[in-house]
């Protein structure tokens, strides 16, 4: 499963929060099927994990060229695996792994 984050006018953290809020609104629409609800539930759970665990400071530094300036229209694709801790991000021909905060400090994103 993939979640596309629009980074044209926001940093990766804000784009993730906006996508999370959008999915919550979609979930409560009246004309949504059960199949669509299941897919949205999985996306919401994945984004919740990402928002709670990701080291956004390092991700923002890595993605500095896309910032909130809006001058570069780009996107990040959150690749969701069966185990959320193994998810990764595709960004401008690069794949980022291990971008989680941990108790003893921070993991590298490469």
C-alpha positions in Angstrom: 0.0 0.0 0.0 1.2 3.5 -0.8 0.3 6.9 0.7 1.2 10.0 -1.4 2.2 13.1 0.5 2.1 16.4 -1.4 5.2 18.4 -0.4 4.6 21.3 -2.7 3.6 23.7 0.0 4.3 21.9 3.3 7.1 20.0 5.0 6.7 16.2 5.3 5.3 16.4 8.8 2.6 18.9 8.0 1.8 17.0 4.7 1.4 13.8 6.8 -0.9 15.5 9.3 -3.0 17.0 6.5 -3.3 13.6 4.8 -4.3 12.0 8.1 -7.0 14.6 8.6 -8.2 14.1 5.0 -8.5 10.3 5.6 -10.5 10.8 8.8 -13.0 13.0 6.9 -13.2 10.5 4.1 -13.9 7.7 6.5 -17.0 9.4 7.9 -18.6 10.2 4.6 -22.0 8.7 4.1 -21.5 7.0 0.7 -18.4 5.0 1.5 -18.4 1.3 1.1 -17.1 -1.2 3.6 -14.2 -2.1 1.4 -13.2 1.5 1.2 -13.5 1.9 4.9 -11.1 -1.1 5.4 -8.5 0.5 3.1 -8.9 3.9 4.8 -8.6 2.3 8.3 -5.2 0.7 7.2 -4.0 4.1 5.9 -5.0 5.9 9.0 -3.3 3.3 11.2 -0.1 3.6 9.1 -0.1 7.4 9.2 -0.7 7.4 12.9 2.3 5.2 13.4 4.4 7.4 11.1 3.4 10.6 12.9 4.1 9.1 16.3 7.5 7.4 15.5 9.2 9.3 12.6 12.2 11.6 13.2 10.7 14.6 11.4 13.7 16.8 12.1 16.0 14.5 10.1 13.4 14.0 7.4 12.9 17.8 7.0 16.7 18.2 6.8 16.9 15.5 4.1 13.9 17.0 2.2 15.0 20.6 2.7 14.8 21.3 -1.0 11.1 20.6 -1.0 10.2 22.6 2.2 7.2 24.9 2.4 8.4 27.3 -0.2 6.1 25.9 -2.9 8.7 26.6 -5.5 9.5 22.9 -6.1 6.4 20.8 -6.6 7.2 17.3 -5.4 5.8 14.4 -3.4 6.9 11.7 -1.1 5.4 8.3 -1.2 5.1 6.4 2.0 5.4 2.7 1.2 3.5 0.7 3.8 4.5 -2.8 4.5 2.8 -5.4 6.6 4.8 -4.4 9.7 4.7 -0.6 10.0 8.2 -0.4 11.4 9.5 -1.6 8.0 7.7 1.2 6.0 9.9 3.4 3.9 9.7 6.6 1.9 10.3 7.1 -1.8 11.5 10.7 -2.5 13.1 12.1 -5.6 14.6 8.8 -6.8 15.8 7.9 -3.3 14.4 5.4 -0.9 14.6 6.3 2.8 14.7 3.7 5.5 15.2 3.7 9.3 13.9 7.2 10.0 12.4 6.4 13.4 13.1 8.0 16.7 14.4 5.6 19.3 15.0 5.8 23.1 18.8 6.1 22.8 18.8 8.8 20.1 18.0 8.7 16.5 18.5 6.2 13.7 20.1 7.3 10.4 17.7 7.6 7.4 20.1 5.9 5.0 
